[in-house]
Amino acid sequence: MGVAALWFDGRSSRARPVDVQLEASPGGPMLTLAAGGVDLLRLAPGQVVWPERFSARRSPASLNVDLRDHGTLQVDDPAAWHRACSTAGLRTSLAERMQTRWRVFAAVMGVALALLAAFYRWGTPWAAAQVTRLVPLAWEQKISSRALADMDHGLLSASQLPPQRQAELRERFAALAARMQAGQRPYAGYAPPLTLHFRKGLGANAFALPGGTIVMTDGLVEAATKSALPDDAIVGVLAHEIGHVMYRHTTRLVVEQGVLNVGLGLALGDMSWMFAHASTLLTALAYRRGHETQADCFAIALLQQAKVPARPMADLLLAIDSAAAQRGTQGEDSSWTSIVSSHPDTLARARQLQAGHAGTCS
Amino acid sequence: MDLETAPPAAPAIESYRLNFSGDGGVYFGVWLVNLLLMVVTLGLFTPFARRRKIKYFYAHTVVAGSPLEFTGGLRRMFIGYLLFFGLYLAYSIAAQTEQKIASAAIGLGWLLLTPWLWASAQRFRLASTRWRGIRGQFGASWGEAYAASWPLLVLFLLGAGIGFGAALGASAMRGTSLRPQFVFGGILAGIVGMLVLLVRQEFNYTRLYLTRCGFGGQAGRWKGGFGAFLRFSAAAVGVYVAVAAALFALIALGAYLAGDLARLGAGLRAKNPHTLMLAAALGLASLFAVYLAAGPALAYREARKFVLVWSNAGLGGVARFRCDLRPWRFVRLRVKNLLMTLITLGFWRPFAVTSEYKMKLESVTLHVKGGLDQLAGQLARQQGAFADAIADAVGFDVIG
């Protein structure tokens, strides 16, 4: 059974009506062009660029078949062409099968979703850990000193704590850091010098900058005093911040975002930019929660080494949380008030700390 | 009948309106399948996806009863994609890790390469386009491509000069006070100058493309002028200002209805949380308005340029084009598409792309003198898929 077509040989734009025959052969259909009962051209399967079918139901009015150096065929009955192709045993591409068959599409969709989930769950953290190993400590320290200098220009001011009190807390901090054991270091060979800075501002807060800089605000010390909690509470918070430093969480977050952006950009291309941005943002939040848990686990272990109870730290977190909630109802901006703001579930966290062990810690 | 005395028959002119036979629904499938395969192959499918997309549009672009055909080779497109990705990665790493010299060198390299990339991309695209078996060709030499790129060079030198001058001026003028109107005047003149240079660059490339492309032994011709480019660009700026003003008026009205503006001021001074929230929302809305206003203006400019290009283009002595696209109709379509894309988180995009392509394509009529059979083929040479990949990434693409 032949298919009628117009043949353009590439030497002129003149059309030549031909009859196209497709016969099955081991490598795919053989194509023969004939006019007036005379064979004009015989092409092996590899000499033809078989056009893709984009829809099972709708075909364009006419279809071009690329014969490479032999020009092109224009077929005005695409449905007949595709029938002849499948009769002659043409193997179609995966893309075409997805395009024309729902089941194939659904199967690839399932694989894609599974791959995305695996990429998010294991791929990105693994790649981020590998990249983070390569980030030099000096680079982290450079970033941190710049960030701290920026914050000193507006958000933070010099600490009002008496020098004696500062020295006391620094001593506790140094003693705590000295109890850290080699097995507790997630990155072998990564031992940044740990320094504690006191500042005023940003409410009751403490945060770790990459490369060993830990900043504690006067508000945190005052909150502990106000709740009549021992210094162990503050030491607990510091242990948590040391955890962030040792796990290099800030660097990891930057790298993870980079890996995700590159990965998503590669995979999604010109896909919905809003979808891509939203997923990057959501994963950032999710990874961050993971980091907080990791730092808590680190703190619990380190406090045990140093024989410091974890309960006062939990009490301090709860006290700051309830104070922040009260202020929040009075309308003050509470987004910066405390280290509890990045933890959606302070209560559960505190309970875990009070118990002195964490179910989620490995 | 005496053939000698019969008047010579004037070659008949036939008219064909270009036609897009595709539809958004099927293209949505093409787009979704591309997307899934790109995810599954971690992006390696990208060049295949681009080829499928171009093939879909070409196969449904019907010119005088015959569809266009895209014959770009997959291997070339794939190598081009890998090269482009490597360069892009090198640049991002250099930029992210603040290696200023490396990223500046790569940036300068881009600038010097742009004319070559642009010309290669056109060459590849035209040589891969076939209609009735005849391939297009791009005949501009490298010299012509670089000569046409003078506005880019001026822009770069001007930018470097301004940066250098500002650094010098800031240290020299410390303490002396400059009248603010001079500062604003200078900034405004700088912006206008840069925009004019950009428009000139676009005009140069458009003219070079349309006059140096060829098809079946017939050379392209085009009689559009720079004045027209400047006029519609200025009109687009006007559209932008008008739309932005209208959006701001709407926001102000909304603020007025949500709460008295005076009370808003008082609340701000008192640091009332609700007022602060409202103020933040207003600020966000204003930023969004600045961004949104660009949509209609860009669409207006695109349509005016399309009309200018396709009303003045022809091919040798055998064909000319006419275009009756109505710019405001196109703007309405674009605004609808932008809104739908926002509402559907981007999933409307295939429908947006096809509907805009269809409106533009079907506004063009081809007038042919002497029949469709007279074009002669030329030897095909394919090159420059790398440049094509880059051209696609930076947005020179013919299909959005």
Interface residues (C-beta under 8 A of the other chain):
Chain A: F8 D9 G10 R11 S12 S13 R14 A15 V49 P51 E52 F54 S55 R58 P60 A61 S62 L63 N64 D66 R68 G71 T72 Q74 L94 A95 M98 Q99 F105 V108 M109 V111 A112 L115 L116 W139 G258 V262 G263 L266 A267 L268 G269 D270 M271 S272 W273 M274 F275 A278 G331 E332 D333
Chain B: S21 G22 D23 V26 G29 V30 V33 N34 L35 L36 L37 M38 V39 V40 L42 G43 T46 F48 A49 R52 K55 Y56 A59 H60 V62 G65 S66 P67 E69 T71 F85 L89 S92 Q96 T97 R130 W131 R132 G133 I134 R135 G216 N272 P273 H274 L276 L342 L345 G346 F347 R349 L372 D373 Q374 L375 A376 G377 A380
